Amino acid sequence: MRTSRLVLSLAGAALSALMAGPTHAATLPEHDPLSIVVVSDQVNPNGLPDAELTQPGDLSTAIGGPESGIVVGELDEVASDCIDDALVALDAGVDVLVYFAHLPATSCAGADAQGMLTDAIRGHLEAGGGVVVFHHGVFTMPGKEGLLGLLGSTAGAIDWQPDAGQTVIATGGDHFVVTNGLDYPEMRTLQGNDRFGIAPGDYPAFTNVPDERYPGLSYLTEPGEERRTLFVSDYGAGALLGYDLRRADWAGHVVMYQPGEYQPNALDPDGANFQILANAIYYVGTTQDEPGGDGGDETEGDGGEDGADDTGGDPSSDDAGDDPDDGDDGDDDDDDGPGGDEGGTSEAGETGGSGDASAGEDTSGCSCMAGGRGSSFGFALIALGLMGCRRRRGAPHAAELATSSGTRV
């Protein structure tokens, strides 16, 4: 069983890199060290062995590894059933939250903490922090509805495809997450998809085999948001796989990426999926916009190979975050927005095994696991470490946490 939390210091990261050699399989621009907290838990509806299932501990090991390309200042992985350290990190101004939690959050004392986590993430985004929603973080469960509305999408069914897998089609044009360090071996012709703002055209792609599909994944939209669809797949009527989102009152961004069930594909530092994850962490950790102003991205995708615009480029460049085009944001009418009325609805939970598009992950009978509890030592480490990190945002949002409906222990 994997450990539920990992704190990686700058000294430890440097020592690991020295021992492993200077080469990074994933490539990123030079950047200051990033403070990162991962919130995770485990479900295994497809009965995968440990070596094939992405589970608690795997993300922090990959992100903190010498081949990730990510310069890590602080790295903490926290179980969704012991969320206290994540609340401390968000309050202290961590750069990036990677949300990989299927289950709603509870405190280490067992109290409901989902409301507190949602409020903390909202304050984090408003203050300029970034969020990467990875794989089953986007899946609906009772109690997660408010957070999924904040993060901008929801899924309610799975379809495990051991043979066909899932084709990942890059529709984000020249967006940094889509382009940096990536070579696409395939091309796919799309007829266009109004739900996701995709124009007809030819798009670069690669295929994951095997992979777990979320056929019901749909947008949850708000008026005035800026969103770009980064990745889709071409099964059924078209399936959402990834996006970049900024709401009007946020200085930060959310990037969602759905593929992630099968660990050898998801976390291979030589592979496209991990490069996308590393790109997303770097992008949300280094990109800020003025709340209420023009953000870095639009909802509408790019019209094939020649439809790219200048939004979502390298956040370290002077032009990052500009919005040179005034394309349709896809959300002028909520009833017609991605996923239907108010961005669509989802089932209350996952309802079965694998095999077809209506099947869902069975969360009964201990197939869910959040790992062990955190420690008071971890509290002190992350609080001290974050106080020493580069401060790129305003003051911590302690007042936000103090007025939330939960009780922190």
VENMO-V106476 format. One record per residue. N is the residue number from 1. SS is DSSP state (alpha for helix, beta for strand, coil for the rest). NEAR is the number of other C-alpha atoms within 8 Angstrom. D_LAST is the distance of its C-alpha to the last C-alpha in Angstrom with 2 decimals. Layout:
n ss near d_last
N SS NEAR D_LAST
N SS NEAR D_LAST
//
This chain:
n ss near d_last
1 coil 3 26.01
2 coil 8 24.62
3 coil 9 21.66
4 coil 15 18.62
5 coil 11 18.00
6 coil 11 20.44
7 coil 11 20.42
8 beta 12 23.95
9 coil 11 25.17
10 alpha 9 28.28
11 alpha 6 30.19
12 alpha 8 29.35
13 alpha 13 30.32
14 alpha 8 33.54
15 alpha 8 34.40
16 alpha 10 33.96
17 alpha 11 36.16
18 alpha 8 38.74
19 alpha 6 39.00
20 alpha 7 39.37
21 coil 7 41.82
22 coil 7 41.76
23 coil 6 42.27
24 coil 9 39.57
25 coil 9 40.33
26 coil 13 38.30
27 coil 10 39.58
28 coil 11 37.88
29 coil 5 39.10
30 coil 4 38.22
31 coil 5 34.82
32 coil 5 32.34
33 coil 9 29.48
34 beta 12 26.75
35 beta 13 23.01
36 beta 14 21.87
37 beta 15 18.75
38 beta 15 19.53
39 beta 15 17.47
40 beta 16 19.46
41 coil 16 20.31
42 beta 14 23.68
43 beta 11 26.31
44 coil 10 29.86
45 coil 11 32.17
46 coil 7 35.21
47 coil 5 34.91
48 coil 9 35.04
49 coil 6 34.99
50 coil 7 32.34
51 coil 7 34.74
52 coil 9 35.18
53 beta 11 31.72
54 coil 13 29.27
55 coil 12 25.98
56 coil 16 22.68
57 coil 12 23.64
58 alpha 9 26.95
59 alpha 11 26.03
60 alpha 12 24.52
61 alpha 8 27.50
62 alpha 10 29.92
63 alpha 9 28.44
64 coil 12 28.26
65 coil 10 31.67
66 coil 13 34.81
67 coil 9 36.47
68 coil 14 33.83
69 coil 11 35.37
70 coil 11 31.93
71 coil 8 31.44
72 beta 14 27.88
73 beta 12 26.09
74 beta 15 22.61
75 beta 15 21.78
76 beta 13 18.53
77 beta 15 18.38
78 beta 16 15.13
79 beta 17 15.23
80 coil 14 14.65
81 coil 13 12.92
82 coil 16 10.28
83 coil 16 9.94
84 alpha 11 7.23
85 alpha 12 10.31
86 alpha 11 12.35
87 alpha 11 10.44
88 alpha 11 10.89
89 alpha 13 14.44
90 alpha 13 15.30
91 alpha 13 14.28
92 alpha 11 16.37
93 coil 13 19.34
94 coil 13 19.81
95 coil 10 23.30
96 beta 15 22.98
97 beta 14 20.64
98 beta 13 22.39
99 beta 12 21.17
100 beta 13 22.41
101 coil 12 20.27
102 coil 14 22.21
103 coil 8 19.41
104 coil 13 16.86
105 coil 12 13.31
106 beta 14 10.54
107 coil 14 7.05
108 coil 12 7.54
109 coil 7 7.03
110 coil 8 9.71
111 coil 8 8.83
112 beta 9 11.03
113 coil 14 9.88
114 alpha 12 13.53
115 alpha 10 14.06
116 alpha 14 11.46
117 alpha 11 13.11
118 alpha 11 16.48
119 alpha 11 16.04
120 alpha 14 14.92
121 alpha 9 17.96
122 alpha 9 20.19
123 alpha 10 19.48
124 alpha 15 20.00
125 alpha 14 23.36
126 alpha 12 24.41
127 coil 12 23.92
128 coil 14 26.06
129 coil 19 23.78
130 beta 16 25.06
131 beta 15 24.01
132 beta 15 25.92
133 beta 15 25.58
134 beta 14 26.97
135 alpha 13 28.62
136 alpha 9 26.51
137 alpha 10 23.85
138 alpha 14 26.38
139 beta 10 26.71
140 coil 16 25.90
141 coil 12 23.70
142 coil 8 22.68
143 coil 7 19.61
144 coil 11 20.52
145 alpha 9 23.34
146 alpha 8 21.83
147 alpha 8 20.79
148 alpha 13 24.23
149 alpha 11 25.93
150 alpha 8 24.28
151 alpha 8 25.30
152 coil 10 28.74
153 beta 13 29.76
154 beta 16 29.31
155 beta 14 30.95
156 coil 15 31.53
157 coil 15 33.99
158 coil 16 34.95
159 beta 15 38.35
160 beta 13 38.64
161 beta 13 41.81
162 coil 8 42.81
163 coil 6 46.28
164 coil 7 46.31
165 coil 14 42.89
166 beta 13 41.99
167 beta 10 43.76
168 beta 12 41.68
169 beta 13 43.74
170 beta 12 43.01
171 coil 14 43.56
172 coil 13 41.82
173 coil 16 44.97
174 coil 12 44.41
175 coil 13 40.65
176 alpha 12 39.16
177 alpha 11 36.94
178 alpha 12 40.09
179 alpha 10 42.55
180 coil 9 41.21
181 coil 8 42.39
182 coil 8 43.36
183 coil 6 46.73
184 coil 8 47.22
185 coil 7 49.92
186 beta 7 50.54
187 beta 9 51.43
188 beta 9 50.78
189 beta 8 52.57
190 beta 10 50.47
191 coil 7 52.10
192 coil 9 49.34
193 beta 10 46.31
194 alpha 9 45.67
195 alpha 10 42.24
196 alpha 12 41.00
197 coil 15 43.44
198 beta 14 45.49
199 coil 13 49.15
200 coil 11 51.86
201 beta 11 52.64
202 beta 10 52.39
203 beta 13 49.04
204 beta 13 48.09
205 beta 13 46.18
206 beta 10 45.22
207 beta 8 44.49
208 beta 10 41.76
209 coil 10 43.06
210 coil 12 41.27
211 beta 14 38.51
212 beta 14 36.28
213 beta 11 37.12
214 coil 13 35.11
215 coil 10 38.13
216 coil 10 36.30
217 coil 12 34.20
218 beta 13 34.72
219 beta 12 33.77
220 coil 14 31.57
221 coil 14 33.09
222 coil 9 32.75
223 coil 7 35.67
224 coil 7 36.22
225 coil 12 34.32
226 beta 14 35.98
227 beta 13 35.89
228 beta 14 38.06
229 beta 17 38.47
230 beta 16 38.53
231 beta 13 39.25
232 beta 14 40.68
233 beta 12 42.47
234 coil 10 45.81
235 coil 6 45.46
236 coil 5 45.99
237 coil 5 46.08
238 coil 9 43.98
239 beta 13 40.34
240 beta 11 37.61
241 beta 14 36.10
242 beta 12 34.65
243 beta 13 34.37
244 beta 13 33.35
245 beta 14 31.76
246 beta 14 31.18
247 coil 9 30.53
248 coil 10 32.16
249 coil 7 29.14
250 coil 15 27.85
251 coil 14 28.92
252 coil 17 27.61
253 coil 16 28.76
254 beta 14 27.69
255 beta 13 29.86
256 beta 13 29.82
257 beta 12 31.74
258 coil 12 32.16
259 coil 12 34.10
260 coil 13 31.94
261 coil 10 32.22
262 beta 12 34.87
263 alpha 12 33.60
264 alpha 8 37.07
265 alpha 11 37.67
266 alpha 13 34.25
267 coil 11 33.48
268 coil 10 36.99
269 coil 11 37.15
270 coil 8 40.82
271 coil 10 40.20
272 alpha 8 40.00
273 alpha 12 36.65
274 alpha 14 34.79
275 alpha 14 36.78
276 alpha 10 35.59
277 alpha 9 31.93
278 alpha 14 32.51
279 alpha 12 34.36
280 alpha 11 31.56
281 alpha 13 28.95
282 alpha 10 31.44
283 alpha 12 32.45
284 alpha 17 29.10
285 alpha 11 28.05
286 alpha 8 31.22
287 coil 13 32.20
288 coil 11 31.46
289 coil 13 33.36
290 coil 9 33.62
291 coil 9 31.81
292 coil 7 34.55
293 coil 7 37.16
294 coil 9 38.80
295 coil 12 36.48
296 coil 12 37.51
297 coil 14 38.20
298 coil 14 39.82
299 coil 15 39.33
300 coil 14 42.86
301 coil 15 43.60
302 coil 14 46.54
303 coil 12 49.97
304 coil 13 50.63
305 alpha 11 51.49
306 alpha 6 53.08
307 alpha 8 50.56
308 coil 11 48.03
309 coil 9 47.00
310 coil 10 45.40
311 coil 14 41.84
312 coil 13 38.95
313 coil 12 40.90
314 coil 9 39.81
315 coil 13 36.98
316 coil 7 38.39
317 coil 7 41.71
318 coil 5 42.77
319 coil 7 43.17
320 coil 13 39.78
321 coil 15 38.21
322 coil 10 41.58
323 coil 12 42.71
324 coil 7 46.48
325 coil 5 47.09
326 coil 5 46.71
327 coil 6 46.53
328 coil 9 45.31
329 coil 12 41.53
330 coil 13 41.83
331 coil 15 39.77
332 coil 8 42.33
333 coil 7 42.21
334 alpha 13 38.95
335 alpha 8 41.05
336 alpha 11 42.77
337 coil 16 39.82
338 coil 15 38.65
339 coil 13 37.66
340 coil 11 39.26
341 alpha 10 37.96
342 alpha 12 34.73
343 alpha 15 34.66
344 coil 11 35.14
345 coil 10 33.27
346 coil 9 32.03
347 coil 9 31.75
348 coil 8 28.55
349 coil 9 28.11
350 coil 15 30.15
351 coil 10 32.89
352 coil 8 34.94
353 coil 10 36.13
354 coil 12 38.07
355 coil 8 41.53
356 coil 8 41.96
357 coil 9 40.54
358 coil 7 39.17
359 coil 14 37.34
360 coil 14 33.55
361 coil 14 31.07
362 coil 10 30.46
363 coil 11 26.77
364 coil 6 27.53
365 coil 4 28.10
366 coil 6 25.60
367 coil 11 27.11
368 beta 10 23.64
369 beta 8 21.61
370 coil 12 18.48
371 coil 13 18.85
372 coil 8 16.79
373 coil 9 13.20
374 coil 13 12.15
375 coil 6 12.17
376 alpha 6 11.13
377 alpha 6 14.72
378 alpha 10 14.30
379 alpha 10 11.65
380 alpha 8 14.36
381 alpha 9 17.17
382 alpha 14 16.29
383 alpha 11 15.34
384 alpha 8 18.62
385 alpha 10 20.57
386 alpha 13 19.79
387 alpha 7 20.71
388 coil 6 24.02
389 coil 8 24.68
390 coil 5 27.28
391 coil 6 26.01
392 coil 4 27.86
393 coil 8 26.00
394 coil 6 25.06
395 coil 5 22.13
396 coil 8 18.54
397 coil 12 17.43
398 alpha 7 14.54
399 alpha 6 16.11
400 alpha 10 15.95
401 alpha 11 12.18
402 alpha 6 12.07
403 coil 6 14.53
404 coil 10 13.24
405 coil 6 13.15
406 coil 9 9.70
407 coil 8 6.43
408 coil 7 3.79
409 coil 6 0.00
//
